[in-house]
Amino acid sequence: MVNRQNKEITNFDTEDLSKHVLEKIFPWLLVVYEIEELYSEDPKAAIEIVMNKLDEEKILDQKDIILVDSEFTSAKDRFLNNLESVEDDFFANNTDMFLFKAVSIFENAVNTFFNAELKVSKGIGNKKANEILRKIYTQDKLDWFLTLLCGDSYIDQKGWGVIKPFITTRNYFIHPKPTDINDHKKLNGILTKKSFVDFFDACSDCYFYLQDRRSEESKVFDSKLQKISKLVSNNLNS
């Protein structure tokens, strides 16, 4: 016999998930098919076009979805709030965990920027874009690869001098090499609560540096997506 309460929770979660997916994916489809203005005027007609297009082109099967990147700021804030709340002893015994998470947040923001630029401004598919990015180190992405795409390198900026030691330390712990105890202490010694705050200040500097160098195609796409996302969300919540 199915527990009624569990069934109600399952139904609620399913409805909530469906709504969340619609808020995330549907605006993207409207922009991709260039019918966001039609949706503003006649939602029913726009929905019908999207449904027909999905059946014909199976665009979701291609996994080439481009969504607005707003995750860096929220992920950074969650990390720093958690960092501030933990006891010093817990932090001291789990610095590697904080390190891996912090660098992951930064590298995800960098990869999201380049992935969107390759897809929107260069017309490269998601699979190929990811293959390219996996083969390039973060420093190279922010140096010669950024120069090729946008005409500027970030590694001469002050923030890179703060970010690089964290990446170097993360790589050391992931791929340890024979070394003496002094090297280990030196690398581990940079991991303090204060240094993590400084790290994310530098990450924010890099993040906004990249945002300022987005292509016009990416800015237009993002502007359309932001606008239509609000309308879709309002319609779903009305």
C-alpha positions as a Python dict, from the first residue, in 0.01 Angstrom:
ca = {
    (1, 'M'): (0, 0, 0),
    (2, 'V'): (141, 341, -101),
    (3, 'N'): (169, 590, 179),
    (4, 'R'): (-58, 884, 93),
    (5, 'Q'): (181, 1139, 242),
    (6, 'N'): (475, 1007, 38),
    (7, 'K'): (260, 1010, -275),
    (8, 'E'): (166, 1374, -215),
    (9, 'I'): (530, 1467, -160),
    (10, 'T'): (631, 1286, -480),
    (11, 'N'): (362, 1465, -680),
    (12, 'F'): (465, 1799, -533),
    (13, 'D'): (833, 1737, -611),
    (14, 'T'): (750, 1634, -967),
    (15, 'E'): (542, 1946, -1027),
    (16, 'D'): (810, 2163, -870),
    (17, 'L'): (1079, 2003, -1090),
    (18, 'S'): (870, 2046, -1405),
    (19, 'K'): (823, 2413, -1325),
    (20, 'H'): (1194, 2458, -1258),
    (21, 'V'): (1287, 2291, -1588),
    (22, 'L'): (1041, 2511, -1776),
    (23, 'E'): (1185, 2825, -1617),
    (24, 'K'): (1537, 2721, -1717),
    (25, 'I'): (1496, 2557, -2058),
    (26, 'F'): (1188, 2711, -2220),
    (27, 'P'): (1326, 3069, -2237),
    (28, 'W'): (1640, 2933, -2403),
    (29, 'L'): (1429, 2759, -2667),
    (30, 'L'): (1237, 3080, -2736),
    (31, 'V'): (1563, 3270, -2795),
    (32, 'V'): (1721, 2992, -3003),
    (33, 'Y'): (1415, 2980, -3230),
    (34, 'E'): (1398, 3362, -3234),
    (35, 'I'): (1035, 3373, -3124),
    (36, 'E'): (1073, 3549, -2789),
    (37, 'E'): (879, 3850, -2923),
    (38, 'L'): (602, 3623, -3048),
    (39, 'Y'): (578, 3469, -2701),
    (40, 'S'): (527, 3818, -2557),
    (41, 'E'): (236, 3874, -2795),
    (42, 'D'): (90, 3524, -2831),
    (43, 'P'): (228, 3264, -2586),
    (44, 'K'): (7, 2987, -2723),
    (45, 'A'): (138, 3030, -3079),
    (46, 'A'): (499, 3039, -2956),
    (47, 'I'): (450, 2723, -2749),
    (48, 'E'): (306, 2543, -3050),
    (49, 'I'): (609, 2638, -3260),
    (50, 'V'): (847, 2517, -2990),
    (51, 'M'): (668, 2184, -2960),
    (52, 'N'): (678, 2132, -3337),
    (53, 'K'): (1045, 2229, -3354),
    (54, 'L'): (1134, 1990, -3074),
    (55, 'D'): (965, 1704, -3257),
    (56, 'E'): (1133, 1790, -3587),
    (57, 'E'): (1485, 1882, -3476),
    (58, 'K'): (1525, 1700, -3143),
    (59, 'I'): (1741, 1991, -3030),
    (60, 'L'): (1744, 1880, -2666),
    (61, 'D'): (1910, 1554, -2771),
    (62, 'Q'): (2208, 1754, -2900),
    (63, 'K'): (2298, 1881, -2553),
    (64, 'D'): (2396, 2220, -2694),
    (65, 'I'): (2205, 2421, -2436),
    (66, 'I'): (2344, 2762, -2342),
    (67, 'L'): (2210, 2906, -2018),
    (68, 'V'): (2280, 3231, -1841),
    (69, 'D'): (2570, 3199, -1599),
    (70, 'S'): (2470, 3345, -1264),
    (71, 'E'): (2613, 3059, -1058),
    (72, 'F'): (2957, 3205, -979),
    (73, 'T'): (2836, 3482, -749),
    (74, 'S'): (2594, 3260, -558),
    (75, 'A'): (2848, 2975, -532),
    (76, 'K'): (3114, 3217, -407),
    (77, 'D'): (2877, 3362, -146),
    (78, 'R'): (2775, 3015, -24),
    (79, 'F'): (3139, 2913, 9),
    (80, 'L'): (3240, 3224, 203),
    (81, 'N'): (2937, 3203, 432),
    (82, 'N'): (3021, 2841, 509),
    (83, 'L'): (3387, 2929, 561),
    (84, 'E'): (3296, 3199, 810),
    (85, 'S'): (3069, 2966, 1008),
    (86, 'V'): (3304, 2667, 1053),
    (87, 'E'): (3522, 2622, 1357),
    (88, 'D'): (3894, 2684, 1316),
    (89, 'D'): (3981, 2325, 1410),
    (90, 'F'): (3744, 2186, 1148),
    (91, 'F'): (3889, 2420, 886),
    (92, 'A'): (4246, 2323, 976),
    (93, 'N'): (4164, 1953, 936),
    (94, 'N'): (3977, 1999, 607),
    (95, 'T'): (4174, 2260, 415),
    (96, 'D'): (4205, 2031, 114),
    (97, 'M'): (3826, 2003, 92),
    (98, 'F'): (3788, 2381, 96),
    (99, 'L'): (4069, 2415, -158),
    (100, 'F'): (3918, 2172, -408),
    (101, 'K'): (3577, 2338, -382),
    (102, 'A'): (3713, 2691, -414),
    (103, 'V'): (3922, 2616, -723),
    (104, 'S'): (3634, 2421, -874),
    (105, 'I'): (3403, 2724, -841),
    (106, 'F'): (3657, 2944, -1015),
    (107, 'E'): (3737, 2701, -1296),
    (108, 'N'): (3370, 2638, -1359),
    (109, 'A'): (3315, 3012, -1408),
    (110, 'V'): (3608, 3030, -1649),
    (111, 'N'): (3490, 2727, -1846),
    (112, 'T'): (3133, 2858, -1861),
    (113, 'F'): (3257, 3184, -2013),
    (114, 'F'): (3465, 3013, -2281),
    (115, 'N'): (3202, 2750, -2352),
    (116, 'A'): (2941, 3019, -2420),
    (117, 'E'): (3179, 3222, -2636),
    (118, 'L'): (3274, 2921, -2848),
    (119, 'K'): (2911, 2825, -2899),
    (120, 'V'): (2746, 3164, -2944),
    (121, 'S'): (3013, 3369, -3124),
    (122, 'K'): (3196, 3087, -3305),
    (123, 'G'): (2908, 2847, -3370),
    (124, 'I'): (3096, 2550, -3223),
    (125, 'G'): (2883, 2264, -3087),
    (126, 'N'): (2878, 2181, -2717),
    (127, 'K'): (3064, 1851, -2752),
    (128, 'K'): (3347, 2005, -2954),
    (129, 'A'): (3366, 2309, -2726),
    (130, 'N'): (3406, 2086, -2421),
    (131, 'E'): (3673, 1879, -2600),
    (132, 'I'): (3869, 2196, -2672),
    (133, 'L'): (3843, 2329, -2318),
    (134, 'R'): (3945, 1997, -2159),
    (135, 'K'): (4275, 2010, -2348),
    (136, 'I'): (4373, 2360, -2231),
    (137, 'Y'): (4508, 2442, -1885),
    (138, 'T'): (4337, 2722, -1693),
    (139, 'Q'): (4641, 2949, -1720),
    (140, 'D'): (4652, 2900, -2097),
    (141, 'K'): (4278, 2970, -2123),
    (142, 'L'): (4328, 3302, -1949),
    (143, 'D'): (4640, 3381, -2152),
    (144, 'W'): (4677, 3294, -2521),
    (145, 'F'): (4329, 3142, -2567),
    (146, 'L'): (4159, 3452, -2425),
    (147, 'T'): (4385, 3664, -2645),
    (148, 'L'): (4277, 3470, -2954),
    (149, 'L'): (3909, 3508, -2870),
    (150, 'C'): (3895, 3856, -2720),
    (151, 'G'): (4232, 4024, -2777),
    (152, 'D'): (4339, 4035, -2411),
    (153, 'S'): (4523, 3816, -2160),
    (154, 'Y'): (4437, 3806, -1790),
    (155, 'I'): (4756, 3660, -1645),
    (156, 'D'): (4930, 3999, -1624),
    (157, 'Q'): (4655, 4122, -1393),
    (158, 'K'): (4718, 4144, -1019),
    (159, 'G'): (4443, 3894, -944),
    (160, 'W'): (4618, 3613, -1128),
    (161, 'G'): (4907, 3632, -883),
    (162, 'V'): (4658, 3547, -605),
    (163, 'I'): (4470, 3280, -799),
    (164, 'K'): (4763, 3084, -942),
    (165, 'P'): (4907, 2956, -607),
    (166, 'F'): (4569, 2804, -522),
    (167, 'I'): (4555, 2618, -853),
    (168, 'T'): (4916, 2506, -809),
    (169, 'T'): (4840, 2379, -457),
    (170, 'R'): (4524, 2201, -571),
    (171, 'N'): (4719, 2030, -847),
    (172, 'Y'): (4989, 1931, -600),
    (173, 'F'): (4739, 1756, -372),
    (174, 'I'): (4567, 1586, -665),
    (175, 'H'): (4889, 1476, -836),
    (176, 'P'): (5150, 1460, -558),
    (177, 'K'): (5511, 1435, -670),
    (178, 'P'): (5820, 1336, -468),
    (179, 'T'): (5916, 1643, -267),
    (180, 'D'): (6046, 1739, 74),
    (181, 'I'): (5843, 1836, 377),
    (182, 'N'): (5926, 2205, 334),
    (183, 'D'): (5750, 2219, -2),
    (184, 'H'): (5443, 2055, 150),
    (185, 'K'): (5436, 2298, 441),
    (186, 'K'): (5484, 2595, 208),
    (187, 'L'): (5193, 2495, -14),
    (188, 'N'): (4966, 2405, 275),
    (189, 'G'): (5062, 2726, 453),
    (190, 'I'): (4883, 2947, 203),
    (191, 'L'): (4548, 2794, 298),
    (192, 'T'): (4407, 3021, 566),
    (193, 'K'): (4059, 3164, 604),
    (194, 'K'): (4195, 3506, 511),
    (195, 'S'): (4368, 3373, 201),
    (196, 'F'): (4045, 3211, 79),
    (197, 'V'): (3869, 3547, 109),
    (198, 'D'): (4153, 3708, -89),
    (199, 'F'): (4131, 3426, -342),
    (200, 'F'): (3764, 3491, -410),
    (201, 'D'): (3824, 3866, -432),
    (202, 'A'): (4072, 3786, -710),
    (203, 'C'): (3829, 3539, -868),
    (204, 'S'): (3563, 3811, -878),
    (205, 'D'): (3811, 4041, -1047),
    (206, 'C'): (3879, 3775, -1310),
    (207, 'Y'): (3508, 3699, -1350),
    (208, 'F'): (3420, 4062, -1424),
    (209, 'Y'): (3727, 4096, -1645),
    (210, 'L'): (3589, 3813, -1858),
    (211, 'Q'): (3235, 3954, -1855),
    (212, 'D'): (3369, 4284, -1991),
    (213, 'R'): (3520, 4095, -2284),
    (214, 'R'): (3216, 3900, -2392),
    (215, 'S'): (3134, 3912, -2759),
    (216, 'E'): (2842, 4118, -2885),
    (217, 'E'): (2672, 3795, -2992),
    (218, 'S'): (2696, 3663, -2637),
    (219, 'K'): (2568, 3988, -2487),
    (220, 'V'): (2269, 3997, -2722),
    (221, 'F'): (2188, 3632, -2651),
    (222, 'D'): (2215, 3690, -2277),
    (223, 'S'): (2000, 4004, -2290),
    (224, 'K'): (1723, 3825, -2479),
    (225, 'L'): (1742, 3527, -2244),
    (226, 'Q'): (1728, 3737, -1929),
    (227, 'K'): (1427, 3933, -2056),
    (228, 'I'): (1223, 3636, -2173),
    (229, 'S'): (1315, 3431, -1863),
    (230, 'K'): (1147, 3691, -1642),
    (231, 'L'): (834, 3684, -1858),
    (232, 'V'): (817, 3303, -1857),
    (233, 'S'): (869, 3295, -1480),
    (234, 'N'): (595, 3554, -1425),
    (235, 'N'): (354, 3357, -1645),
    (236, 'L'): (428, 3031, -1463),
    (237, 'N'): (378, 3194, -1124),
    (238, 'S'): (64, 3388, -1214),
}
